[in-house]
Amino acid sequence: MEMRTSIMNRRLGVGINYAGLALMLILWNIVVNVQPLRPYVLAGMIAMILVVVISFILVHLKTGLWKMIHMKSEDLDERELQVAHEALRHSYAWFTVITLGLVLVNILAAEAGFGYIDSVLVVSLIYLAHTLPSSILAWTQREV
């Protein structure tokens, strides 16, 4: 069931989703690079995973934006096709900048002796690649 939400609520949801993802990555890197796993860090990581999952459901699934971006182009009308194309174009431009920035930060961290690209970062980037188009729609479209 698709629900209508205001643009401000969708923007807030997108911000919460990506903030949760970023905090989860920060906590993971603290565990891997700085200190052994502590209960409060584990609790924080679990909380951030829940934040990401819940906000994903509310922003991407319940609004129908995920479905729209992942539909076959022949199943979209002309306006939907144009909107989806623009969202994809913008999202992959952003994805390129974000990914290259993370690689640069990782290289600099590796030079300092504690950075490396691991599976958690790779999975997070895959998640980002799949959610950026619908996030851009959530952020820019008045009606969904």
N, C-alpha and C positions, 0 to 999 in steps of 0.2 A: 504494500500500500504506500503510495507516494503522498507525502505531506507537504503542505505549503509552509515555508518559513520566510521571514523577512530577510532582506539582504544583509542587514546588520547582524542578525542571528547566524546567518550562514558565514559571514566574515569572521565572527567570533569563533564559530566552530572550526573553521579552517585554521585560524591562529592557534587555538587550543590543540588541534590535531598535530600541527607541525612543532609547536612548543613541546608537547609531550614526546614527540619523536626525538627532538634535539636533546631534551633532558635525559631521556633514556640512553642516548649515545654518550652523553657526558658521563653519566653514572657508570656505564659499561667501561669507558676508558679510564675512569678512576680506579675501578676494580682491577683492570688489566695492567695498568701502568704504575699506579701509585701505592695501593694497599691491597691486602687480601680482602676477600669478600666478607663484609660485615653485615649483620642482620638489618641495620637501618638502610644500608645501600641496596641490599636485596629487596627490601620492602619498597624503597623508592623506585627501583626498576620495575617491579611488578605493578605498582601504582601507575607509572607512566605507560606501561603496555596497556593497562585497562583504559587509561585516558585516550590513547590512540585508537583502540578498538571501538570504544563507545562513541567517540567523536566521528570516527569513520562511518559508523552505522547511521548516525544522525545527519551528517552533512552529505555524504556521498550516496548511501543506499536509500534512505527514507525519502530523499528529495527526488530521486530518479536521475540525478546527474551522472552517476556511474553508468547506469544503463544507457543513457543517451550517448555518452562518449564511446561506449563499447559496442554499440549497435552497428550492423552492416550499413554502409552508406546508402544502399538502395532502399532501406527501411526508414530513412529520414526524409522529411520534406525539404524543399529548397532552403528555407530559412534555417531549419535545424542543421542542415548540412553545412551551411556557411558559418553558423555560430560554432559548431563543433570543430570545423577546420581552423578557425581563428584561435580557439582555445588550444588546440593541438600545436599550432604554430608558435604561440606564445610560450606554452609550457615547455616545449623542447628547447627553446632558446634559454629560458630560465634554468632548465635542467643542466644544460651544457655549462653555464656559468657556475652554478652551484657545485657540480661535480668537479670541474677543474679547480675551483677554489678549495674544495675539500682535499683534493689530491695535493695541491700546493701546500696547504697547512700540514698535511700528513708528511710530506717530504721534509718540511722545516722541522717538524717534531722528531722525525727519524734522525735528522742531523743532530738534534739535541739529545738523542739517545732513548726516546720513549715513544715514537710513533710508528705505526704500521697500519696497513689496510687489512682489515680482518673481515670475517664472514658477516658479522653484525652490521658493519658499515655497508657492505655490498647489498645485503638484504634490505637495509634502510633505503638505499639508493634505488633499488628495484621498486620498492613501495612508493617512493617519491615519483618515479617515472610514471607509474600507473595512476597516481592520484592527482598529479599536477593539472592535467586537463580539466577534470571535474572541479578541482579547486578554483581554477581560473573562472569557470562558469559560475560557481557559487559566489565568487567575489565580484563578478562584473554584471551578471544578468539580473535585471529587476524582477522579472517573472520567471519562475521555473516550475 
